Amino acid sequence: MNSTLYKSSLKQNYKVLVVFSIIMVFYFSMIIVMFNPLTTDSMAALIEMLPQELIKMLGFTLEVPTYTGFIASYFYGFLVILFPTILLIMVSYRVMGKLIDRGSMAYLLATPNSRLNIVMTQAFALVSLITILFVIVTGSGIILSEIFFSGKLEIMKFLMINVGAWCYFFAVSGISFLANVFFNDGKNALSYASSFPVAFFVIQMVAQLDEKFELAKYFTLLTLFKPNEIILSGYNAWPLFALFGVGIVFYGISFVVFKQRNLVI
């Protein structure tokens, strides 16, 4: 890995990371404020004002009537997927697709660094940014919970929920990274890099809409990330390993493709 290139990639994307971190912490704090320790019906009553179809699509169903269950349903069921997906699409393009599209990759390839060194460095930068985001969200969640509702957050289960979310985005980032490695044209790279995470998100909402669409859940990696199931029975190892394995496979393919392909620069 090239430390100079790695630091440069982080520096170019830290503002985007800061913006999304602030947004996610803000919404997390809003969800916490809406929690009523005496009854979990307050938020449910507010949600009931929305169309039932929309409630089902967004997964706003309180399955576990505890503080941790409240957070899992109303934050990790929708918001924790939406904002990191947008960040992932932007950053995966900026660390790889943009360099190829605008010819900046020519300067990197002209250095003594090997192709494998370059592509692995950019992949590590992407994963680092995703990791930093979830570290911020996890840390903020624990601190805010202790401030407002001390002792109510089941910290170990909360940590496992965030590990599960990170594994999902590690898998999806591998797919998006491959798209940015594969295409020379920035429009195609951005289009294909965004199509899979967006498709997974939409398919998940459709699968939740009605039982007749339940089979759709097998066409999205989000079916392996179930926050409420983590609270109820702990996190089974195989979904976590499956998601991590998907990420490893697609990052590995990206390295091979970038190393062997002909770049039009």
C-alpha positions as CSV (number, residue, x, y, z in Angstrom):
1,M,0.0,0.0,0.0
2,N,1.2,3.5,-0.8
3,S,0.9,5.7,2.3
4,T,1.1,8.9,0.3
5,L,-1.7,8.0,-2.0
6,Y,-3.8,6.6,0.9
7,K,-3.5,9.9,2.8
8,S,-4.3,11.9,-0.3
9,S,-7.5,9.8,-0.9
10,L,-8.6,10.3,2.7
11,K,-7.8,14.1,2.5
12,Q,-9.9,14.4,-0.7
13,N,-12.9,12.7,0.8
14,Y,-12.9,13.7,4.5
15,K,-15.3,16.6,3.9
16,V,-17.9,14.3,2.4
17,L,-17.3,11.9,5.4
18,V,-17.8,14.8,7.9
19,V,-21.0,15.9,6.2
20,F,-22.5,12.4,6.3
21,S,-21.3,11.8,9.8
22,I,-23.0,14.9,11.0
23,I,-26.2,14.0,9.2
24,M,-26.3,10.5,10.7
25,V,-25.5,11.6,14.2
26,F,-28.2,14.3,13.9
27,Y,-30.8,11.8,12.9
28,F,-29.7,9.4,15.6
29,S,-30.1,12.1,18.2
30,M,-33.6,12.8,16.8
31,I,-34.6,9.2,17.1
32,I,-33.4,9.1,20.7
33,V,-35.3,12.2,21.6
34,M,-38.5,10.6,20.2
35,F,-38.1,7.6,22.6
36,N,-40.4,7.7,25.6
37,P,-39.0,5.4,28.4
38,L,-42.5,5.0,29.8
39,T,-44.1,3.8,26.6
40,T,-42.9,2.8,23.1
41,D,-46.2,3.7,21.6
42,S,-45.4,7.4,21.2
43,M,-43.2,6.9,18.1
44,A,-45.6,4.1,16.8
45,A,-48.5,6.6,17.0
46,L,-46.5,9.1,15.0
47,I,-45.6,6.5,12.4
48,E,-49.2,5.3,12.1
49,M,-50.0,8.7,10.6
50,L,-48.1,7.6,7.5
51,P,-49.6,5.4,4.8
52,Q,-49.4,1.7,5.8
53,E,-47.6,0.8,2.6
54,L,-44.9,3.4,3.3
55,I,-44.5,2.1,6.9
56,K,-43.9,-1.4,5.6
57,M,-41.5,-0.4,2.8
58,L,-39.3,1.6,5.2
59,G,-39.4,-1.1,7.8
60,F,-40.8,1.2,10.5
61,T,-42.2,-1.6,12.6
62,L,-41.3,-1.9,16.3
63,E,-40.6,-5.6,16.7
64,V,-38.7,-5.4,20.0
65,P,-40.3,-3.0,22.6
66,T,-37.1,-2.0,24.3
67,Y,-34.8,1.0,23.8
68,T,-32.3,-1.0,21.7
69,G,-35.2,-2.4,19.7
70,F,-36.5,1.2,19.2
71,I,-33.2,2.3,17.8
72,A,-32.9,-0.9,15.6
73,S,-36.3,-0.3,14.1
74,Y,-36.4,3.4,13.5
75,F,-32.7,4.1,12.7
76,Y,-31.1,0.9,11.5
77,G,-34.1,-0.2,9.5
78,F,-33.9,2.6,7.0
79,L,-31.6,5.6,7.7
80,V,-28.5,3.6,8.4
81,I,-28.8,2.1,4.9
82,L,-29.8,5.2,3.0
83,F,-27.1,7.7,3.9
84,P,-24.1,5.3,3.8
85,T,-25.3,4.1,0.4
86,I,-25.1,7.6,-0.9
87,L,-21.7,8.1,0.6
88,L,-20.5,4.8,-0.8
89,I,-21.6,5.6,-4.3
90,M,-19.8,9.0,-4.2
91,V,-16.6,7.9,-2.6
92,S,-16.2,4.7,-4.6
93,Y,-16.3,6.8,-7.7
94,R,-14.0,9.5,-6.4
95,V,-11.2,7.1,-5.3
96,M,-11.1,5.1,-8.5
97,G,-13.6,5.8,-11.3
98,K,-12.9,9.5,-11.4
99,L,-9.2,9.0,-11.7
100,I,-9.6,6.7,-14.7
101,D,-12.2,8.9,-16.3
102,R,-10.2,12.1,-16.0
103,G,-6.8,10.6,-16.9
104,S,-5.3,11.2,-13.4
105,M,-4.6,7.4,-13.3
106,A,-1.9,8.0,-16.0
107,Y,0.2,9.9,-13.5
108,L,-0.2,7.2,-10.9
109,L,0.8,4.5,-13.3
110,A,3.8,6.5,-14.4
111,T,5.2,6.3,-10.8
112,P,7.3,3.3,-9.6
113,N,4.2,1.9,-7.9
114,S,2.7,-1.2,-9.3
115,R,-0.9,-1.4,-10.5
116,L,-1.7,-3.8,-7.7
117,N,-0.2,-1.4,-5.1
118,I,-2.4,1.5,-6.5
119,V,-5.7,-0.4,-6.6
120,M,-5.2,-2.0,-3.2
121,T,-4.4,1.4,-1.7
122,Q,-7.6,2.9,-3.2
123,A,-9.7,0.0,-2.0
124,F,-8.2,0.4,1.5
125,A,-9.1,4.1,1.4
126,L,-12.7,3.3,0.5
127,V,-13.0,0.7,3.3
128,S,-11.4,3.0,5.8
129,L,-13.9,5.8,5.1
130,I,-16.8,3.4,5.5
131,T,-15.2,2.1,8.7
132,I,-14.6,5.6,10.1
133,L,-18.3,6.5,9.5
134,F,-19.6,3.5,11.4
135,V,-17.1,4.1,14.2
136,I,-18.4,7.6,14.5
137,V,-22.1,6.5,14.4
138,T,-21.4,3.7,16.9
139,G,-19.5,5.8,19.3
140,S,-22.0,8.7,19.1
141,G,-24.9,6.3,19.6
142,I,-23.4,4.9,22.8
143,I,-22.5,8.4,24.2
144,L,-25.9,9.9,23.3
145,S,-27.7,6.9,24.8
146,E,-25.8,7.2,28.0
147,I,-26.5,10.9,28.2
148,F,-30.3,10.6,27.6
149,F,-31.1,7.1,28.7
150,S,-28.3,5.7,30.8
151,G,-28.2,2.0,31.1
152,K,-31.0,1.3,28.6
153,L,-28.8,0.5,25.6
154,E,-27.8,-3.1,25.2
155,I,-24.2,-2.2,24.2
156,M,-23.0,-5.6,23.0
157,K,-26.1,-6.1,20.8
158,F,-25.8,-2.5,19.6
159,L,-22.1,-3.2,18.6
160,M,-23.1,-6.3,16.8
161,I,-25.8,-4.4,14.8
162,N,-23.1,-2.0,13.7
163,V,-20.7,-4.8,12.8
164,G,-23.5,-6.3,10.7
165,A,-24.2,-3.0,9.0
166,W,-20.4,-2.5,8.3
167,C,-20.2,-6.0,6.8
168,Y,-23.1,-5.2,4.5
169,F,-21.4,-2.0,3.2
170,F,-18.1,-3.8,2.9
171,A,-19.8,-6.3,0.6
172,V,-21.6,-3.6,-1.4
173,S,-18.5,-1.4,-1.6
174,G,-16.6,-4.3,-3.2
175,I,-19.3,-4.5,-5.9
176,S,-19.2,-0.7,-6.5
177,F,-15.4,-0.7,-6.5
178,L,-15.3,-3.3,-9.2
179,A,-17.6,-1.3,-11.4
180,N,-15.3,1.7,-11.1
181,V,-12.3,-0.4,-11.9
182,F,-14.0,-2.0,-14.9
183,F,-15.2,1.0,-16.9
184,N,-13.1,3.8,-18.5
185,D,-16.1,6.1,-18.9
186,G,-17.1,7.9,-15.7
187,K,-20.8,7.8,-16.5
188,N,-20.8,4.1,-16.9
189,A,-18.7,3.6,-13.8
190,L,-20.9,5.7,-11.7
191,S,-24.1,4.2,-13.2
192,Y,-23.1,0.6,-12.5
193,A,-21.4,1.4,-9.2
194,S,-24.7,2.9,-7.9
195,S,-27.1,0.4,-9.5
196,F,-26.4,-2.5,-7.1
197,P,-26.6,-0.7,-3.8
198,V,-29.7,1.2,-4.9
199,A,-31.2,-2.0,-6.3
200,F,-30.6,-3.8,-3.0
201,F,-32.2,-1.0,-1.2
202,V,-35.3,-0.8,-3.4
203,I,-35.7,-4.6,-3.5
204,Q,-35.7,-4.7,0.3
205,M,-38.5,-2.2,0.4
206,V,-40.5,-4.1,-2.1
207,A,-40.0,-7.3,-0.2
208,Q,-41.3,-5.6,3.0
209,L,-44.3,-4.2,1.2
210,D,-46.4,-7.3,0.9
211,E,-46.0,-11.0,1.6
212,K,-46.5,-11.8,-2.1
213,F,-43.2,-10.0,-2.8
214,E,-41.3,-11.9,0.0
215,L,-39.3,-13.9,-2.5
216,A,-37.6,-10.6,-3.6
217,K,-35.6,-10.6,-0.4
218,Y,-33.4,-13.3,-1.8
219,F,-32.2,-10.9,-4.5
220,T,-30.7,-8.4,-2.0
221,L,-27.8,-8.7,0.3
222,L,-29.8,-6.7,2.9
223,T,-31.6,-9.9,3.7
224,L,-28.4,-10.9,5.6
225,F,-28.7,-7.8,7.8
226,K,-31.5,-8.0,10.3
227,P,-31.0,-5.7,13.3
228,N,-34.1,-6.9,15.2
229,E,-33.0,-10.5,14.9
230,I,-29.6,-9.6,16.4
231,I,-31.5,-8.2,19.4
232,L,-33.8,-11.2,19.8
233,S,-31.4,-14.1,19.3
234,G,-27.9,-12.6,18.8
235,Y,-26.1,-12.4,15.5
236,N,-25.6,-15.7,13.7
237,A,-22.0,-16.0,12.4
238,W,-22.9,-17.1,8.8
239,P,-24.6,-13.9,7.6
240,L,-21.6,-11.9,8.8
241,F,-19.1,-14.2,7.2
242,A,-21.2,-14.4,4.0
243,L,-21.3,-10.6,3.7
244,F,-17.6,-10.3,4.4
245,G,-16.9,-13.1,1.9
246,V,-18.8,-11.3,-0.8
247,G,-16.7,-8.2,-0.2
248,I,-13.4,-10.1,-0.3
249,V,-14.4,-11.8,-3.5
250,F,-15.4,-8.6,-5.3
251,Y,-12.4,-6.7,-4.1
252,G,-10.2,-9.6,-5.2
253,I,-11.8,-9.5,-8.7
254,S,-11.2,-5.8,-8.8
255,F,-7.5,-6.2,-8.1
256,V,-7.2,-8.9,-10.9
257,V,-9.2,-6.8,-13.4
258,F,-7.2,-3.6,-12.8
259,K,-3.9,-5.4,-13.0
260,Q,-4.6,-7.1,-16.3
261,R,-6.9,-4.8,-18.2
262,N,-5.9,-2.2,-20.9
263,L,-6.6,1.3,-19.7
264,V,-7.5,3.9,-22.3
265,I,-5.7,6.9,-20.9
